[in-house]
């Protein structure tokens, strides 16, 4: 009996939440279309959202590259302080990391212009 009562209560709450969440009932404004999309065209809205998603993914990849290079330089610095590596190795790691970041930034910028 309690299982049937919980099922009925859940159905009532789910059904009544539809009435409370209706945008017309709350007199909310319509959702804005993303930049570069026609307001009524579903495919242009989907294309604009996909372009924005690709741009965000490119930013995440760039941030991950920056964090990985920074982690590598800090790890090499700690090895040098412990005496397990030479200071020239830390300098080479920092230099190569900087070159990798510049090259990755260039490639990600090109990818952003191609895909988005």
Secondary structure, DSSP 8 states (H G I E B T S, - for coil): -HHHHHHHHHHHHHHHHHHHH-HHHHT-------TTS-TT-HHHHHHHHHHHHHHHHHHHHHHHHHHHHHHHHHHHHHHHHHTSS-HHHHHHHHHHHHHHHHHHHHHHHHHHHHH-
